[in-house]
């Protein structure tokens, strides 16, 4: 039972970390790169640059289509205060 519980805790921690990471990437795209606009003036170029940069640093999983989905995730949930909730949960699990 301990091993099963530990595996579930690891999965949950990873999922929370991924949600927080995607939220922060989406926030950066919308708030910093797009300056709150519906899209940046240079549109696709920023998504390609971000995709290249994240893929180089962290590996696969950051295609342009995934970056768009991450951006949409932030737009959808930004008013739900997900950042504070997820971050506080993440801190508690990593302590």
N, CA, C and O atoms as a MOPAC input file, in Angstrom:
PM7 MOZYME 1SCF
protein

 N      0.80900 1    -1.20500 1     0.00000 1
 C      0.00000 1     0.00000 1     0.00000 1
 C      0.85300 1     1.27100 1     0.00000 1
 O      0.47600 1     2.25000 1    -0.64400 1
 N      1.97000 1     1.28500 1     0.68900 1
 C      2.82700 1     2.47800 1     0.75400 1
 C      3.36000 1     2.85100 1    -0.62900 1
 O      3.41800 1     4.02900 1    -0.97900 1
 N      3.74700 1     1.84600 1    -1.41000 1
 C      4.28400 1     2.11500 1    -2.74000 1
 C      3.20100 1     2.70800 1    -3.63400 1
 O      3.45400 1     3.66200 1    -4.36900 1
 N      2.01400 1     2.15500 1    -3.57500 1
 C      0.90000 1     2.67900 1    -4.37900 1
 C      0.59800 1     4.12500 1    -3.99200 1
 O      0.40400 1     4.97300 1    -4.86300 1
 N      0.55900 1     4.40300 1    -2.71000 1
 C      0.29200 1     5.76500 1    -2.22900 1
 C      1.39800 1     6.71800 1    -2.68200 1
 O      1.11900 1     7.84300 1    -3.09500 1
 N      2.63700 1     6.27200 1    -2.60400 1
 C      3.76300 1     7.10500 1    -3.03300 1
 C      3.68100 1     7.40200 1    -4.52600 1
 O      3.93100 1     8.53200 1    -4.94800 1
 N      3.33200 1     6.39700 1    -5.33000 1
 C      3.19600 1     6.60200 1    -6.77300 1
 C      2.08400 1     7.59600 1    -7.07900 1
 O      2.24200 1     8.44400 1    -7.95700 1
 N      0.97400 1     7.50600 1    -6.37700 1
 C     -0.13200 1     8.45100 1    -6.58300 1
 C      0.28100 1     9.86500 1    -6.18800 1
 O     -0.08500 1    10.82800 1    -6.86200 1
 N      1.03000 1     9.99700 1    -5.11600 1
 C      1.50900 1    11.31000 1    -4.67700 1
 C      2.43700 1    11.90900 1    -5.72600 1
 O      2.35600 1    13.10200 1    -6.02100 1
 N      3.31500 1    11.08700 1    -6.29000 1
 C      4.22600 1    11.56400 1    -7.33600 1
 C      3.42800 1    12.02200 1    -8.55700 1
 O      3.69100 1    13.09700 1    -9.09500 1
 N      2.46700 1    11.22900 1    -8.99700 1
 C      1.64700 1    11.60500 1   -10.15600 1
 C      0.92300 1    12.92100 1    -9.90900 1
 O      0.89700 1    13.79500 1   -10.77500 1
 N      0.34500 1    13.05700 1    -8.73800 1
 C     -0.40000 1    14.27600 1    -8.41400 1
 C      0.53300 1    15.48000 1    -8.38400 1
 O      0.18500 1    16.54900 1    -8.88700 1
 N      1.70400 1    15.31500 1    -7.80200 1
 C      2.67700 1    16.40400 1    -7.72700 1
 C      3.10900 1    16.83300 1    -9.12300 1
 O      3.21600 1    18.02600 1    -9.40700 1
 N      3.35600 1    15.86400 1    -9.98700 1
 C      3.74400 1    16.17200 1   -11.36600 1
 C      2.61300 1    16.90000 1   -12.08500 1
 O      2.85800 1    17.87600 1   -12.79400 1
 N      1.38500 1    16.43700 1   -11.91100 1
 C      0.23900 1    17.08700 1   -12.56000 1
 C      0.08600 1    18.52800 1   -12.09100 1
 O     -0.16200 1    19.42000 1   -12.90200 1
 N      0.23000 1    18.76300 1   -10.79900 1
 C      0.12200 1    20.12500 1   -10.26800 1
 C      1.24000 1    20.99000 1   -10.83300 1
 O      1.01100 1    22.14000 1   -11.20800 1
 N      2.43900 1    20.44400 1   -10.89200 1
 C      3.56500 1    21.20100 1   -11.44100 1
 C      3.33100 1    21.54700 1   -12.90600 1
 O      3.65800 1    22.65100 1   -13.34100 1
 N      2.77100 1    20.61900 1   -13.66800 1
 C      2.49400 1    20.88100 1   -15.07900 1
 C      1.42300 1    21.95500 1   -15.23700 1
 O      1.55300 1    22.83200 1   -16.09200 1
 N      0.37700 1    21.90100 1   -14.43500 1
 C     -0.67500 1    22.91600 1   -14.49900 1
 C     -0.08000 1    24.28400 1   -14.19200 1
 O     -0.34600 1    25.25000 1   -14.90700 1
 N      0.71000 1    24.37000 1   -13.15100 1
 C      1.33100 1    25.63900 1   -12.77200 1
 C      2.25400 1    26.14100 1   -13.88400 1
 O      2.23600 1    27.32300 1   -14.22400 1
 N      3.05800 1    25.24000 1   -14.44700 1
 C      3.97900 1    25.60900 1   -15.51500 1
 C      3.22900 1    26.12600 1   -16.73300 1
 O      3.58000 1    27.17200 1   -17.27700 1
 N      2.19800 1    25.40400 1   -17.16700 1
 C      1.42000 1    25.82400 1   -18.32900 1
 C      0.72300 1    27.15300 1   -18.07100 1
 O      0.65600 1    28.00600 1   -18.95600 1
 N      0.20300 1    27.33000 1   -16.85800 1
 C     -0.44900 1    28.58300 1   -16.50700 1
 C      0.55300 1    29.74000 1   -16.61600 1
 O      0.23800 1    30.79300 1   -17.17000 1
 N      1.74600 1    29.53200 1   -16.08900 1
 C      2.75900 1    30.59500 1   -16.11100 1
 C      3.24000 1    30.89100 1   -17.52300 1
 O      3.45600 1    32.05300 1   -17.86900 1
 N      3.41100 1    29.86500 1   -18.34100 1
 C      3.79400 1    30.09500 1   -19.73100 1
 C      2.68700 1    30.87800 1   -20.43600 1
 O      2.96900 1    31.83800 1   -21.15300 1
 N      1.44300 1    30.48000 1   -20.23900 1
 C      0.31300 1    31.18900 1   -20.83200 1
 C      0.23300 1    32.62200 1   -20.36000 1
 O     -0.02400 1    33.52700 1   -21.15400 1
 N      0.45200 1    32.83800 1   -19.07400 1
 C      0.44600 1    34.19700 1   -18.51100 1
 C      1.52700 1    35.04500 1   -19.16100 1
 O      1.29600 1    36.20200 1   -19.51100 1
 N      2.69800 1    34.46500 1   -19.31800 1
 C      3.79400 1    35.22700 1   -19.92800 1
 C      3.45900 1    35.61200 1   -21.36200 1
 O      3.71100 1    36.74300 1   -21.77500 1
 N      2.89900 1    34.69000 1   -22.11500 1
 C      2.53700 1    34.98700 1   -23.50700 1
 C      1.53000 1    36.12600 1   -23.55200 1
 O      1.72200 1    37.09700 1   -24.28500 1
 N      0.46000 1    36.01500 1   -22.77500 1
 C     -0.62700 1    36.99300 1   -22.82800 1
 C     -0.22400 1    38.32500 1   -22.21400 1
 O     -0.44000 1    39.37200 1   -22.82400 1
 N      0.35200 1    38.30500 1   -21.03000 1
 C      0.62000 1    39.55600 1   -20.31600 1
 C      1.91100 1    40.23900 1   -20.74800 1
 O      1.94400 1    41.46400 1   -20.86700 1
 N      2.96100 1    39.48600 1   -20.98200 1
 C      4.24000 1    40.10300 1   -21.30000 1
 C      4.48400 1    40.24300 1   -22.79500 1
 O      4.90600 1    41.30300 1   -23.25800 1
 N      4.22200 1    39.18400 1   -23.55400 1
 C      4.50100 1    39.23300 1   -24.98700 1
 C      3.39500 1    39.94500 1   -25.75900 1
 O      3.67500 1    40.72000 1   -26.67300 1
 N      2.13900 1    39.68500 1   -25.39400 1
 C      1.00600 1    40.29200 1   -26.11000 1
 C      0.53400 1    41.57100 1   -25.44800 1
 O     -0.34000 1    42.25200 1   -25.98300 1
 N      1.08500 1    41.90700 1   -24.31400 1
 C      0.70200 1    43.11800 1   -23.57300 1
 C     -0.80300 1    43.17000 1   -23.33500 1
 O     -1.41100 1    44.24000 1   -23.37600 1
 N     -1.40300 1    41.99500 1   -23.08500 1
 C     -2.82800 1    41.91300 1   -22.80300 1
 C     -3.73000 1    41.93600 1   -24.03100 1
 O     -4.94500 1    41.78400 1   -23.90800 1
 N     -3.15200 1    42.12300 1   -25.20900 1
 C     -3.93800 1    42.15100 1   -26.44500 1
 C     -4.33200 1    40.72800 1   -26.83800 1
 O     -3.81300 1    39.75900 1   -26.28400 1
 N     -5.24500 1    40.60700 1   -27.79100 1
 C     -5.67800 1    39.27800 1   -28.21900 1
 C     -4.56000 1    38.52500 1   -28.91900 1
 O     -4.55400 1    37.29400 1   -28.93200 1
 N     -3.61900 1    39.24700 1   -29.49800 1
 C     -2.42600 1    38.61200 1   -30.06700 1
 C     -1.33400 1    39.65900 1   -30.20600 1
 O     -1.60700 1    40.85600 1   -30.29300 1
 N     -0.11000 1    39.19600 1   -30.22600 1
 C      1.02500 1    40.10400 1   -30.36700 1
 C      1.09500 1    40.63100 1   -31.79600 1
 O      0.59900 1    39.99300 1   -32.72500 1
 N      1.70500 1    41.78200 1   -31.96400 1
 C      1.85500 1    42.36800 1   -33.29300 1
 C      2.60700 1    41.43000 1   -34.23700 1
 O      2.34000 1    41.39500 1   -35.43800 1
 N      3.53800 1    40.68100 1   -33.68300 1
 C      4.36500 1    39.81100 1   -34.51300 1
 C      3.87100 1    38.36900 1   -34.49100 1
 O      4.57600 1    37.46800 1   -34.94600 1
 N      2.65800 1    38.14000 1   -33.96400 1
 C      1.91800 1    36.88100 1   -34.04200 1
 C      2.69200 1    35.58200 1   -34.00000 1
 O      3.25400 1    35.21400 1   -32.96900 1
 N      2.71900 1    34.89100 1   -35.12700 1
 C      3.29700 1    33.55700 1   -35.20600 1
 C      4.77300 1    33.52800 1   -34.85000 1
 O      5.26500 1    32.52900 1   -34.32500 1
 N      5.47600 1    34.60200 1   -35.12600 1
 C      6.91900 1    34.62100 1   -34.85400 1
 C      7.20500 1    34.37300 1   -33.38900 1
 O      8.11400 1    33.60800 1   -33.06600 1
 N      6.45600 1    34.99600 1   -32.49400 1
 C      6.70500 1    34.80700 1   -31.06100 1
 C      6.40900 1    33.37800 1   -30.64800 1
 O      7.11900 1    32.81800 1   -29.81400 1
 N      5.36600 1    32.77400 1   -31.22000 1
 C      5.04200 1    31.39200 1   -30.87900 1
 C      6.14300 1    30.45200 1   -31.35100 1
 O      6.50800 1    29.51600 1   -30.63900 1
 N      6.66900 1    30.69000 1   -32.53600 1
 C      7.76000 1    29.85400 1   -33.05800 1
 C      9.00900 1    30.02100 1   -32.20400 1
 O      9.66500 1    29.03600 1   -31.86600 1
 N      9.34200 1    31.25700 1   -31.85500 1
 C     10.51600 1    31.51100 1   -31.01900 1
 C     10.35900 1    30.85800 1   -29.64900 1
 O     11.29400 1    30.24300 1   -29.13600 1
 N      9.19300 1    30.99400 1   -29.07100 1
 C      8.93900 1    30.39900 1   -27.76100 1
 C      8.99100 1    28.87900 1   -27.85100 1
 O      9.56500 1    28.22800 1   -26.97800 1
 N      8.40500 1    28.31300 1   -28.88100 1
 C      8.43900 1    26.86900 1   -29.09900 1
 C      9.88200 1    26.38200 1   -29.20500 1
 O     10.25400 1    25.39800 1   -28.56700 1
 N     10.68700 1    27.06000 1   -30.00100 1
 C     12.09200 1    26.68600 1   -30.16800 1
 C     12.85300 1    26.77700 1   -28.84800 1
 O     13.60500 1    25.87200 1   -28.48800 1
 N     12.64800 1    27.87200 1   -28.14000 1
 C     13.35700 1    28.10400 1   -26.88000 1
 C     12.99300 1    27.06000 1   -25.81500 1
 O     13.87400 1    26.48600 1   -25.17400 1
 N     11.68800 1    26.82200 1   -25.63400 1
 C     11.24900 1    25.84900 1   -24.62300 1
 C     11.67100 1    24.42900 1   -24.98400 1
 O     12.04500 1    23.64900 1   -24.10800 1
 N     11.61100 1    24.09300 1   -26.26900 1
 C     12.01900 1    22.76100 1   -26.71400 1
 C     13.51400 1    22.56300 1   -26.48800 1
 O     13.94300 1    21.50100 1   -26.03900 1
 N     14.28800 1    23.56800 1   -26.79400 1
 C     15.73900 1    23.48100 1   -26.58600 1
 C     16.06900 1    23.30200 1   -25.10600 1
 O     16.93800 1    22.50700 1   -24.74800 1
 N     15.37500 1    24.04200 1   -24.25500 1
 C     15.67700 1    24.00200 1   -22.82200 1
 C     15.07000 1    22.80200 1   -22.10200 1
 O     15.70400 1    22.23200 1   -21.21500 1
 N     13.84000 1    22.40800 1   -22.47400 1
 C     13.12600 1    21.39400 1   -21.70200 1
 C     12.76500 1    20.12200 1   -22.47500 1
 O     12.24600 1    19.17500 1   -21.88500 1
 N     13.02700 1    20.08700 1   -23.76900 1
 C     12.70100 1    18.89400 1   -24.55500 1
 C     11.35600 1    19.01700 1   -25.24000 1
 O     10.75000 1    20.08800 1   -25.28000 1
 N     10.90300 1    17.89200 1   -25.77900 1
 C      9.67200 1    17.91400 1   -26.57100 1
 C      8.44200 1    18.25700 1   -25.73600 1
 O      8.46700 1    18.20000 1   -24.50700 1
 N      7.36200 1    18.61700 1   -26.44000 1
 C      6.11200 1    18.95400 1   -25.77500 1
 C      5.72200 1    20.41400 1   -25.91100 1
 O      4.69300 1    20.83800 1   -25.38600 1
 N      6.54900 1    21.19300 1   -26.62200 1
 C      6.29000 1    22.62400 1   -26.75200 1
 C      6.15700 1    23.04300 1   -28.21800 1
 O      6.74400 1    24.03600 1   -28.64700 1
 N      5.38000 1    22.27300 1   -28.97100 1
 C      5.10600 1    22.62900 1   -30.36700 1
 C      4.25900 1    23.89800 1   -30.40000 1
 O      3.71100 1    24.31200 1   -29.37900 1
 N      4.15600 1    24.50100 1   -31.56100 1
 C      3.33200 1    25.70500 1   -31.69500 1
 C      1.89000 1    25.41600 1   -31.29800 1
 O      1.25600 1    26.23300 1   -30.62900 1
 N      1.37000 1    24.26600 1   -31.70100 1
 C     -0.01400 1    23.94300 1   -31.32800 1
 C     -0.15600 1    23.78000 1   -29.81300 1
 O     -1.17500 1    24.17700 1   -29.24700 1
 N      0.84000 1    23.20700 1   -29.15500 1
 C      0.79000 1    23.10200 1   -27.69200 1
 C      0.91200 1    24.47500 1   -27.03500 1
 O      0.24300 1    24.75000 1   -26.03900 1
 N      1.75900 1    25.33200 1   -27.58700 1
 C      1.90100 1    26.69500 1   -27.05800 1
 C      0.56000 1    27.43200 1   -27.17100 1
 O      0.16500 1    28.14800 1   -26.25200 1
 N     -0.13000 1    27.25600 1   -28.28700 1
 C     -1.46100 1    27.87300 1   -28.44100 1
 C     -2.43500 1    27.34700 1   -27.38400 1
 O     -3.20100 1    28.11200 1   -26.79900 1
 N     -2.39800 1    26.03100 1   -27.14600 1
 C     -3.28700 1    25.43500 1   -26.14300 1
 C     -2.93800 1    25.93700 1   -24.74200 1
 O     -3.83300 1    26.18600 1   -23.93400 1
 N     -1.65600 1    26.08600 1   -24.45300 1
 C     -1.22000 1    26.60400 1   -23.15700 1
 C     -1.69900 1    28.04100 1   -22.98400 1
 O     -2.17100 1    28.41900 1   -21.91200 1
 N     -1.57500 1    28.83700 1   -24.04100 1
 C     -2.05800 1    30.22600 1   -24.01900 1
 C     -3.56200 1    30.26800 1   -23.75600 1
 O     -4.03700 1    31.07200 1   -22.95400 1
 N     -4.29800 1    29.40400 1   -24.43100 1
 C     -5.74800 1    29.35000 1   -24.24900 1
 C     -6.10500 1    28.88800 1   -22.84000 1
 O     -7.08800 1    29.35800 1   -22.26700 1
 N     -5.32500 1    27.97900 1   -22.28000 1
 C     -5.53300 1    27.52000 1   -20.90700 1
 C     -5.48900 1    28.71200 1   -19.94700 1
 O     -6.35500 1    28.85900 1   -19.08400 1
 N     -4.47400 1    29.55400 1   -20.11100 1
 C     -4.37500 1    30.73800 1   -19.25300 1
 C     -5.56500 1    31.66000 1   -19.44800 1
 O     -6.15600 1    32.12400 1   -18.47200 1
 N     -5.92400 1    31.93100 1   -20.69700 1
 C     -7.04500 1    32.82700 1   -20.98200 1
 C     -8.33000 1    32.29400 1   -20.35700 1
 O     -9.12500 1    33.06100 1   -19.81300 1
 N     -8.52900 1    31.00000 1   -20.43400 1
 C     -9.73800 1    30.38000 1   -19.89100 1
 C     -9.78600 1    30.45400 1   -18.37300 1
 O    -10.84800 1    30.70300 1   -17.80200 1
 N     -8.66000 1    30.24300 1   -17.71100 1
 C     -8.66500 1    30.11700 1   -16.25400 1
 C     -8.05700 1    31.29300 1   -15.49700 1
 O     -7.96300 1    31.23900 1   -14.27000 1
 N     -7.64400 1    32.35000 1   -16.18400 1
 C     -6.99000 1    33.45600 1   -15.48800 1
 C     -7.88500 1    34.12200 1   -14.44400 1
 O     -7.38500 1    34.60200 1   -13.42700 1
 N     -9.17600 1    34.16000 1   -14.67300 1
 C    -10.07100 1    34.81200 1   -13.71300 1
 C    -10.43200 1    33.88800 1   -12.54500 1
 O    -11.09300 1    34.32400 1   -11.60200 1
 N    -10.01400 1    32.63200 1   -12.59200 1
 C    -10.32000 1    31.68700 1   -11.51600 1
 C     -9.26200 1    31.66200 1   -10.42100 1
 O     -9.33700 1    30.84200 1    -9.50600 1
 N     -8.28100 1    32.55000 1   -10.50600 1
 C     -7.22300 1    32.60900 1    -9.49900 1
 C     -6.49000 1    31.28000 1    -9.37300 1
 O     -6.10200 1    30.88700 1    -8.27300 1
 N     -6.30300 1    30.60300 1   -10.46600 1
 C     -5.65000 1    29.29800 1   -10.44000 1
 C     -4.21200 1    29.40800 1    -9.93600 1
 O     -3.70800 1    28.49100 1    -9.28800 1
 N     -3.56800 1    30.50100 1   -10.22600 1
 C     -2.17600 1    30.65400 1    -9.83900 1
 C     -2.00800 1    30.53000 1    -8.32900 1
 O     -1.15300 1    29.77200 1    -7.87100 1
 N     -2.79100 1    31.24800 1    -7.55300 1
 C     -2.65700 1    31.19700 1    -6.10400 1
 C     -3.02500 1    29.82700 1    -5.56400 1
 O     -2.33600 1    29.30600 1    -4.68800 1
 N     -4.08300 1    29.24300 1    -6.06200 1
 C     -4.52600 1    27.93400 1    -5.59200 1
 C     -3.49900 1    26.86900 1    -5.90700 1
 O     -3.09100 1    26.12200 1    -5.01700 1
 N     -3.07700 1    26.78500 1    -7.13900 1
 C     -2.13500 1    25.75100 1    -7.54400 1
 C     -0.79600 1    25.95200 1    -6.86400 1
 O     -0.19400 1    24.98700 1    -6.39300 1
 N     -0.32200 1    27.17700 1    -6.80400 1
 C      0.97900 1    27.41300 1    -6.20100 1
 C      0.97600 1    27.03300 1    -4.72800 1
 O      1.94300 1    26.44100 1    -4.24800 1
 N     -0.08600 1    27.35700 1    -4.00000 1
 C     -0.12800 1    26.99900 1    -2.57700 1
 C     -0.18200 1    25.48600 1    -2.39900 1
 O      0.44800 1    24.94700 1    -1.48900 1
 N     -0.93000 1    24.79700 1    -3.26300 1
 C     -0.97800 1    23.34200 1    -3.19600 1
 C      0.38100 1    22.75100 1    -3.54700 1
 O      0.83600 1    21.80300 1    -2.90600 1
 N      1.02300 1    23.30800 1    -4.55700 1
 C      2.32300 1    22.81100 1    -4.99100 1
 C      3.34500 1    22.95700 1    -3.86700 1
 O      4.12800 1    22.03700 1    -3.62900 1
 N      3.35400 1    24.08500 1    -3.17800 1
 C      4.28700 1    24.29800 1    -2.07000 1
 C      4.05100 1    23.27300 1    -0.96600 1
 O      5.01000 1    22.74200 1    -0.40700 1
 N      2.80200 1    22.98900 1    -0.64400 1
 C      2.48300 1    22.03100 1     0.41100 1
 C      2.94100 1    20.62400 1     0.05600 1
 O      3.37200 1    19.87700 1     0.93400 1
 N      2.85500 1    20.25600 1    -1.20800 1
 C      3.21900 1    18.89800 1    -1.61400 1
 C      4.71000 1    18.72200 1    -1.70400 1
 O      5.20900 1    17.60400 1    -1.57300 1
 N      5.43200 1    19.79000 1    -1.92400 1
 C      6.88100 1    19.68100 1    -2.09300 1
 C      7.62400 1    19.90000 1    -0.78400 1
 O      8.85300 1    19.82700 1    -0.75500 1
 N      6.91100 1    20.16500 1     0.28700 1
 C      7.56700 1    20.42000 1     1.58200 1
 C      8.02500 1    19.13000 1     2.21400 1
 O      8.59600 1    19.14600 1     3.30400 1

